[in-house]
Amino acid sequence: MKDWDKGVLHVSENGRYLIEGDKPFFWLGDTAWLLFHKLEQEEIYQYLRNRKEKGFNVIQATLIHMLPDRPEMGGYGKSPLEPAYWEHVDKALDQAESMGLYVGLLPIWGAFVKRQLITMDNIGTYAHFLGKRFQHRPNLIWILGGDIRGDVAPEVYRREAEILKSYNPDRLMTFHPFGRTSSSLWFHDEPWLDFNLFQSGHRRYDQQRLGEWDDNNQQKEPYYGEDNWRYVDRDHSYPTMKPTIDGEPSYEGIRQGLHKPKNPYWEEWDVRRYAYWSVFEGAAGHTYGNNAIMQFYMDSHEFADYGVREPWQEALHYPGSGQMQYLKQLVESVDFIRGQPMDGMLLYGQKERYHRVSVFAGPDYVFAYTYSGDEFLLDLRAYQNMALDAWWMDPRNGAMSYIETIRNTEKWLASPFPRKGISNDWVLVLKKAEQ
């Protein structure tokens, strides 16, 4: 039984999460922008099977990604102008469907709109083509945009959304925005935008201005640095509540800031931090990314971006991708639809940046994530009449280490034990004790 057999994917009544039929759906996405352009069918199977086994349920891929002046980014050898390319796409979607995977399908990368290669004069033809071809696919989610601000030809995206929705009004739709922005800045109240995506991006706290083309407009686009949880907080502050997801955090194996060769790389502990921070702030899921995989880099003779270090077949096994499933399993083990961020439960220990403690709690559970392994004090008065089993969960491998059963306690001090190595992040798990 495929997930979509449970019912149509839709937004929950509280406006914060996604529901499949009557079951909560936790979005765990992977970034595969050049999937259709670069891989043969056998390779697509290898990639999709790997992600399926790791608990991913949404694959984000672009139908047309390359500009005419970037032919070196190609690899598969078939142009989107040829019928063979679309047959290739159909076969790939068939594989995803057979594995029970949703595909977040991005019609055309934002650069085409920015360079006015896609305009109001031709978007209708393309959108109708897509609508007819994919109308009955059960496992698609439309992602408009593609690393672009929503105020660049917004009329094009409104027209595209209108046409695609006309073929399948129940299919969810969102918008992938420019770095360190959210779709909410431009389209939050649009009826076609079912949920928000934000791109927290690839910059450190100290990289607000790099003198590069992708610097932000400081007046219109507040800079949050690595605090990706702040995008969730902002997206949930609007009068109309919609789910939100970090659709592009820092990728594993990509340079910090993207541009300078001497910059260090984002690693597995970084991608874990982005995931737990955003989800424990109330995001409806999370998207992981890997530098080599998002562009399906193959060998040293091929053009590559952002200091890619290894071929995609090697990056397929990088630890960060395997660690995302432990967050998904943890969240799915409780009624997360009724949960909410509860940093107010912290009586002591809340700090800034890498020392932030994120708390997410529901009627009979409390989760707290500490990236730096700091001590913190929890207010448990709301759970005083409930026995709570306590564990430390290792986010590297999902191992649960029982601490004690807490009873009749107003305050409880959480003291993570130090771990050898570079990272010292931990998840405190409190759940109603079994009788």
ROTORMI-492455 format. One record per residue (C-alpha): residue number from 1; x, y, z; residue in one letter. Coordinates in pm, 1 decimal, m for minus. Each point is the difference from the previous one (the first is absolute). Layout:
# residues N
    i        xx        yy        zz  aa
  NUM         X         Y         Z   A
...
# end
This chain:
# residues 435
    i        xx        yy        zz  aa
    1       0.0       0.0       0.0   M
    2     144.4     334.1    m107.3   K
    3     m25.6     301.1     229.3   D
    4    m235.4     185.4    m235.6   W
    5    m241.2    m294.5       8.5   D
    6     m88.1     122.7     350.1   K
    7    m148.8     313.3    m154.5   G
    8      92.1     330.8    m161.4   V
    9     290.4     189.3     152.3   L
   10    m141.4     318.1     153.9   H
   11      51.0     258.7     273.2   V
   12    m103.2     m79.5     357.3   S
   13    m286.5     182.7     168.2   E
   14     236.0     200.8     218.3   N
   15     181.5     121.3    m313.7   G
   16     343.2    m110.9     120.3   R
   17      53.2    m347.6    m140.1   Y
   18     m76.5    m234.7    m287.8   L
   19    m250.8    m286.2      12.4   I
   20     m31.5    m302.2    m225.7   E
   21    m359.7    m115.1      16.3   G
   22     m45.4      10.5     376.8   D
   23     364.5     m79.0      86.8   K
   24     269.5     260.1      78.8   P
   25     265.7      33.7    m269.5   F
   26     351.9     105.3      98.1   F
   27     183.3     138.7    m304.2   W
   28     354.1    m136.6     m21.8   L
   29     136.4     129.1    m327.6   G
   30     322.8     m45.5    m190.6   D
   31     147.8     242.7    m252.4   T
   32      46.4    m152.6    m345.5   A
   33     m32.0     299.4    m229.6   W
   34     180.1    m153.9    m300.1   L
   35    m142.2    m351.1      34.6   L
   36    m167.3      m9.6    m342.2   F
   37     284.4     179.3    m178.4   H
   38     296.2    m200.8     124.6   K
   39     m97.4    m359.0      78.1   L
   40     m89.8    m305.8    m202.5   E
   41    m292.5    m214.7     114.2   Q
   42     222.8    m251.2     180.4   E
   43     168.1     281.7     190.8   E
   44    m335.6     155.2      84.4   I
   45    m105.1    m331.4     151.3   Y
   46     321.0     m12.3     205.2   Q
   47     m55.8     350.8     131.6   Y
   48    m372.6     m37.5      72.5   L
   49      42.9    m337.9     168.8   R
   50     270.9     141.5     225.8   N
   51    m220.9     291.0     104.3   R
   52    m305.9    m219.6      47.5   K
   53     194.5    m229.7     232.8   E
   54     113.3     302.7     203.3   K
   55    m354.0     118.6      64.5   G
   56     m22.7     284.8    m250.9   F
   57    m348.0      45.1    m145.2   N
   58      34.9     307.5    m227.2   V
   59     257.4      46.9    m278.1   I
   60      45.7     357.9    m124.6   Q
   61      95.2       6.7    m370.0   A
   62      m9.4     250.1    m286.9   T
   63    m147.7     m75.1    m341.4   L
   64     200.3     270.1    m182.1   I
   65     299.5     124.9     193.7   H
   66     276.7     106.1    m237.0   M
   67      24.7     324.5    m188.3   L
   68     114.3       0.4    m363.3   P
   69     336.0     145.6     105.4   D
   70      65.1    m288.3     240.9   R
   71      17.7    m305.3    m229.5   P
   72     286.1    m139.8     208.5   E
   73    m249.6     m73.0     277.2   M
   74    m170.2    m256.8    m217.0   G
   75      79.2    m367.5      15.4   G
   76    m291.5    m209.6    m105.4   Y
   77      23.3     128.5    m354.8   G
   78    m365.5      57.5     m85.5   K
   79    m150.0     343.6     m33.5   S
   80    m334.7      88.9     162.8   P
   81    m100.5     101.0    m352.0   L
   82       8.5    m366.3    m103.0   E
   83    m277.9    m252.1      77.1   P
   84     261.4    m249.0     123.9   A
   85      79.4     223.7     293.9   Y
   86    m361.3      m2.9     120.7   W
   87     m19.2    m375.1     m40.7   E
   88     309.7     m12.0     220.0   H
   89    m176.3     215.7     259.1   V
   90    m309.7    m222.0     m12.0   D
   91     207.1    m310.1      69.1   K
   92     171.9     171.1     292.2   A
   93    m335.0     104.1     145.4   L
   94    m123.4    m356.4     m44.2   D
   95     294.6    m119.8     207.2   Q
   96     m70.8     252.4     273.8   A
   97    m366.6     m95.7       2.1   E
   98      80.2    m370.9      26.5   S
   99     212.1      76.5     309.0   M
  100    m267.2     213.6     161.9   G
  101     197.5     321.3     m37.2   L
  102    m150.1     342.0     m65.9   Y
  103     182.9     222.5    m247.7   V
  104      11.9     372.7      65.1   G
  105       1.5      98.1    m366.8   L
  106     143.6     339.7     m89.7   L
  107    m110.1      86.5    m358.3   P
  108     284.3     233.2     m98.1   I
  109     284.1     158.0     195.3   W
  110     m49.5     362.9      96.5   G
  111     288.6     125.2    m212.7   A
  112    m214.4     m53.8    m310.6   F
  113    m253.3     248.0     136.9   V
  114     268.5     239.5     120.3   K
  115     152.5      10.5    m348.8   R
  116    m344.3      36.3    m157.2   Q
  117      28.3    m327.2    m189.6   L
  118    m329.3     m90.7     167.3   I
  119    m258.4     278.1      m8.2   T
  120    m374.4      51.1      m8.2   M
  121      18.4     m69.0    m373.0   D
  122     114.7    m361.3      35.5   N
  123     m64.6    m117.6     357.2   I
  124    m354.8     m98.7     m92.4   G
  125     112.3    m241.4    m269.5   T
  126     250.5    m167.8     229.9   Y
  127    m235.2     m16.1     298.5   A
  128    m277.4    m157.5    m207.9   H
  129     247.9    m255.3    m132.9   F
  130     100.5     m94.4     355.0   L
  131    m355.5       2.4     128.9   G
  132    m121.6    m241.5    m265.5   K
  133     302.3    m229.1      19.2   R
  134       7.6     m37.4     379.0   F
  135    m365.8      53.6      85.2   Q
  136     m59.4    m349.6     136.4   H
  137     331.8     m61.2     172.6   R
  138     m84.6     m76.7     365.0   P
  139     344.1      78.3     144.0   N
  140      75.9     352.9    m121.1   L
  141      30.0     328.1     189.4   I
  142      55.7     316.3    m202.9   W
  143     290.6     224.2     102.2   I
  144       2.6     325.7    m196.5   L
  145     288.0     246.0      m1.0   G
  146     351.2    m136.7      31.2   G
  147     244.3     220.1     194.3   D
  148    m171.7     322.7    m102.8   I
  149    m173.5     287.7     173.5   R
  150    m375.3       3.7     m32.4   G
  151      m5.4     362.0    m115.3   D
  152     177.8     m97.8    m323.4   V
  153    m293.3     m35.0    m241.0   A
  154    m256.2    m109.1     262.8   P
  155    m268.1       5.5    m269.7   E
  156     180.2    m289.0    m174.1   V
  157     m17.0    m216.0     312.1   Y
  158    m362.3      89.6      65.8   R
  159     m92.0    m103.3    m354.5   R
  160     205.2    m319.5      25.4   E
  161    m166.3     m87.5     330.7   A
  162    m348.2      73.2    m134.6   E
  163      47.1    m231.3    m298.3   I
  164     161.1    m286.3     193.0   L
  165    m267.4      17.5     268.5   K
  166    m271.9     m13.7    m265.3   S
  167     111.5    m352.4     m95.1   Y
  168      16.5    m129.0     355.8   N
  169    m133.1     244.1     262.0   P
  170      78.4    m235.8     289.0   D
  171     370.9     m32.7     m78.4   R
  172     211.5     192.4     247.8   L
  173     207.9     291.1    m125.0   M
  174     274.5     218.2     143.4   T
  175     283.8     231.5    m112.3   F
  176     377.2     m45.6      36.1   H
  177     144.7     347.3      65.4   P
  178     331.5     182.4     m12.3   F
  179     263.8     m67.0     265.1   G
  180     m88.5     108.4     354.7   R
  181    m356.3      90.1     m92.3   T
  182    m337.9    m170.1      20.1   S
  183    m288.4     m36.3    m242.1   S
  184    m207.1     176.9     264.7   S
  185     166.1     333.0     m79.0   L
  186    m189.8      16.3    m329.0   W
  187    m268.1    m268.0     m24.1   F
  188    m117.5     m88.3     350.0   H
  189    m361.4     102.0     m61.6   D
  190     m19.3    m134.2    m355.0   E
  191    m268.4    m271.8     m18.4   P
  192     226.0    m228.4    m207.1   W
  193     280.1      m2.7     261.2   L
  194     m92.9    m291.5     224.5   D
  195     310.9      15.8     215.4   F
  196     315.4     206.7      25.2   N
  197     355.3     m94.8     m86.5   L
  198     293.5     201.4     122.2   F
  199     365.2     m24.8     m98.6   Q
  200     207.4      61.4     310.9   S
  201     300.3     m34.4    m226.1   G
  202     368.2     m71.8      36.3   H
  203     150.7     295.0     187.3   R
  204     147.2      27.9     348.6   R
  205    m101.9     257.3     256.8   Y
  206     291.9     222.5    m106.2   D
  207     m67.3     m18.7    m375.3   Q
  208    m282.7     249.8     m36.9   Q
  209     181.6     199.1    m268.1   R
  210     241.4    m180.5    m231.5   L
  211      m8.5     238.2    m294.2   G
  212    m150.3    m275.9    m212.1   E
  213    m299.0     m11.1    m235.0   W
  214    m204.8    m185.5     260.2   D
  215      29.5     258.4     278.5   D
  216    m337.5      86.2     148.5   N
  217    m191.3     326.6      m1.6   N
  218      52.9      94.4     363.4   Q
  219    m307.0     221.9      16.4   Q
  220    m245.6    m255.1    m139.2   K
  221     167.0    m329.3      93.9   E
  222     109.8     m21.2     365.1   P
  223     315.6    m203.6      51.3   Y
  224     m30.0    m281.2     253.2   Y
  225     336.3    m162.7     m61.6   G
  226     m14.1    m365.1     102.5   E
  227    m312.5      49.0     213.7   D
  228    m229.2    m179.2    m243.9   N
  229    m261.4     m43.5     275.5   W
  230     m71.2     374.0     m30.9   R
  231    m151.8     m54.2    m346.9   Y
  232    m249.6    m242.2     152.8   V
  233     m79.8     248.1     273.7   D
  234     m58.7     276.5    m255.0   R
  235    m206.8    m213.9    m238.3   D
  236    m225.4     m99.5     289.8   H
  237     m49.1     361.6     107.8   S
  238    m237.7      93.4    m285.3   Y
  239    m376.6      20.1      61.8   P
  240     m53.2    m288.4    m244.3   T
  241     177.6    m311.4     123.1   M
  242     173.0    m219.7    m257.5   K
  243     254.8    m280.0      38.0   P
  244     361.5      89.3     m64.7   T
  245     311.1    m205.5     m78.0   I
  246     368.7      76.4     m43.1   D
  247      25.3    m100.7    m365.5   G
  248     371.4      81.3     m28.6   E
  249     217.9      15.6     309.8   P
  250     378.2     m28.4     m11.8   S
  251      94.3    m308.7    m199.8   Y
  252     230.4    m265.6     134.7   E
  253     333.4      30.8    m181.4   G
  254     m45.7     355.5    m132.3   I
  255     219.9     300.2      74.6   R
  256    m113.2     236.5     270.9   Q
  257    m110.7     305.2    m195.6   G
  258      32.2    m190.0    m332.0   L
  259     250.3     218.3    m178.8   H
  260     352.0       3.5     149.5   K
  261     215.1    m313.8     m42.2   P
  262     169.9      39.3     339.3   K
  263    m323.7      m6.1     198.6   N
  264     m72.4    m315.2     204.2   P
  265    m284.7    m235.2     m85.5   Y
  266    m334.1     m62.7     166.2   W
  267       5.1    m346.7     154.2   E
  268    m239.3    m256.5     147.1   E
  269     m34.4     174.5     337.7   W
  270     m98.8     319.8    m177.9   D
  271    m278.1    m162.7    m201.5   V
  272    m130.4    m165.3     319.1   R
  273     m13.7     335.5     174.2   R
  274    m201.0     158.6    m281.2   Y
  275    m243.8    m290.1       0.6   A
  276     m69.2      m8.9     374.0   Y
  277      m9.7     376.3      38.9   W
  278    m264.6      48.8    m268.2   S
  279    m214.6    m304.0      83.6   V
  280      m2.3      72.5     373.8   F
  281    m110.1     353.6     m86.7   E
  282    m307.6    m148.8    m168.7   G
  283     103.0     m60.5    m362.2   A
  284    m207.7    m262.6    m183.5   A
  285     312.6    m193.0     m92.0   G
  286     345.6      60.9    m139.3   H
  287     202.5     m30.6    m320.8   T
  288     356.2    m133.4       6.7   Y
  289     253.1      81.0    m268.5   G
  290     344.1    m118.3    m108.1   N
  291     223.9     203.0    m228.9   N
  292     104.9    m291.0    m222.1   A
  293    m348.5    m149.3     m20.9   I
  294    m197.7     315.8     m74.5   M
  295     210.3      38.0    m317.2   Q
  296      77.3    m373.8     m43.7   F
  297     368.9      64.9     m46.1   Y
  298     169.4    m299.3    m162.1   M
  299     376.8      41.1     m43.8   D
  300     290.2     242.4       3.2   S
  301     m29.5      77.1    m372.7   H
  302    m350.6     138.7      36.4   E
  303    m106.0     356.2      76.1   F
  304     m94.3      39.4     364.8   A
  305    m123.2     272.8     231.6   D
  306      75.2     106.8     357.1   Y
  307     314.1    m202.1      64.5   G
  308    m157.6    m343.0     m31.0   V
  309     235.0    m258.3     151.2   R
  310    m117.7    m340.5    m118.8   E
  311    m221.6    m169.6    m261.0   P
  312    m367.2     m37.3      82.3   W
  313      28.5    m378.5      32.6   Q
  314     233.3      52.1     295.7   E
  315    m197.5     287.4     147.6   A
  316    m307.4    m223.5      m7.2   L
  317     135.5    m163.6     315.2   H
  318      97.8     312.7     191.5   Y
  319    m112.2     m17.4     363.7   P
  320    m225.6     305.5       5.5   G
  321    m249.3    m153.2    m241.2   S
  322     m26.3    m314.6     209.4   G
  323     m52.3     196.6     319.4   Q
  324    m310.0     185.2    m119.1   M
  325    m215.0    m310.6      50.4   Q
  326      53.0      10.5     377.0   Y
  327    m166.3     339.8      20.2   L
  328    m286.9    m125.1    m215.1   K
  329     m43.7    m312.8     211.4   Q
  330       3.8     201.5     320.6   L
  331    m259.6     250.5    m117.8   V
  332    m223.2    m271.4    m145.7   E
  333       9.2    m188.7     330.7   S
  334    m229.4     263.4     156.8   V
  335    m303.9     206.4     m93.5   D
  336     212.9     276.6    m147.0   F
  337    m298.2     174.9    m158.4   I
  338     m95.8     113.1     350.9   R
  339     353.4      99.3      91.3   G
  340     144.4     348.3       3.1   Q
  341     328.6     178.4      72.8   P
  342      28.9      49.1     375.6   M
  343     323.9     185.2      69.5   D
  344    m189.1     163.6     287.1   G
  345      45.1    m325.0     192.9   M
  346     367.7      85.0      41.5   L
  347      65.5     146.8     343.7   L
  348     373.4       2.1     m48.6   Y
  349     244.2     m68.8    m281.5   G
  350    m142.6     183.6    m299.0   Q
  351     274.3     178.8    m189.5   K
  352      63.1     125.0    m352.8   E
  353     138.3    m145.2    m320.7   R
  354     172.9    m337.7      45.3   Y
  355    m106.5     m13.6     363.2   H
  356    m369.4      25.0     m73.5   R
  357    m225.3    m267.7     152.9   V
  358    m309.4     m82.3    m209.4   S
  359    m305.2    m141.8     177.2   V
  360    m301.5    m162.4    m166.9   F
  361    m280.2    m138.3     215.8   A
  362    m343.1    m159.2     m18.8   G
  363    m258.0    m128.3     248.0   P
  364     208.7    m299.4     108.0   D
  365     354.5      63.4    m126.3   Y
  366     284.9     250.9       4.6   V
  367     296.1       9.8    m241.2   F
  368     300.9     227.8      48.8   A
  369     301.2      33.1    m230.4   Y
  370     331.8     142.1     114.7   T
  371     263.5      40.2    m269.6   Y
  372     285.8      75.9     239.3   S
  373     m92.3    m245.9     272.7   G
  374     m81.4     273.7     250.0   D
  375    m182.0     m54.8     328.3   E
  376    m355.1     136.9      27.6   F
  377    m285.9       7.8     249.1   L
  378    m356.5     m90.9    m105.9   L
  379    m327.0     116.4     152.4   D
  380    m210.1    m317.9      23.0   L
  381    m296.0     132.0     198.4   R
  382    m234.4     m70.4    m294.0   A
  383     103.7    m368.2      23.5   Y
  384      14.2     m22.5     379.2   Q
  385    m285.6    m251.7      20.1   N
  386     154.4    m218.8    m268.7   M
  387     292.1    m241.6      28.9   A
  388     253.4      69.0    m277.2   L
  389     264.0    m240.0    m124.6   D
  390     318.6     189.1     m85.7   A
  391     267.0     m89.4    m255.7   W
  392     293.8     159.0    m173.2   W
  393     m20.5     m65.2    m372.7   M
  394     318.6       7.9    m204.7   D
  395     m98.2     176.7    m327.4   P
  396     293.5    m163.5    m177.6   R
  397    m145.9    m349.8      25.4   N
  398    m340.7      25.4     169.7   G
  399     119.4    m192.8     306.8   A
  400    m223.0      57.9     304.6   M
  401     171.0      m3.1     340.2   S
  402    m247.4     m21.3     289.9   Y
  403      59.0     246.2     284.7   I
  404    m286.0     m37.2     250.5   E
  405    m374.5      25.4      45.2   T
  406     m97.6     347.6     119.2   I
  407    m289.8      25.3     246.4   R
  408    m161.8     294.1     180.7   N
  409     274.3     237.1    m105.2   T
  410     m40.8     373.1     m64.9   E
  411     354.6      54.7    m127.2   K
  412     244.0    m239.4    m159.7   W
  413     366.6      62.9     m80.4   L
  414     123.5    m148.1    m328.3   A
  415     373.9     m60.9      m2.3   S
  416     128.7    m153.5    m323.5   P
  417     319.6    m197.3      39.8   F
  418     297.9     107.0    m213.0   P
  419      71.3    m195.5    m314.8   R
  420     341.9     m54.0    m150.0   K
  421      46.6     158.8    m338.0   G
  422     m99.3     321.0    m172.8   I
  423    m376.3      m1.3      55.6   S
  424    m186.5     m12.8     329.7   N
  425    m364.8      35.4     m97.0   D
  426    m267.3    m193.3     189.5   W
  427    m376.4     m37.8       4.8   V
  428    m182.2     m27.5     331.8   L
  429    m309.8    m218.5     m37.8   V
  430    m271.9       1.9     265.0   L
  431    m308.2    m214.4     m59.7   K
  432    m293.9    m105.2     212.8   K
  433     108.7    m314.1     180.2   A
  434    m168.5    m321.7     m96.6   E
  435    m220.5    m137.6     277.8   Q
# end
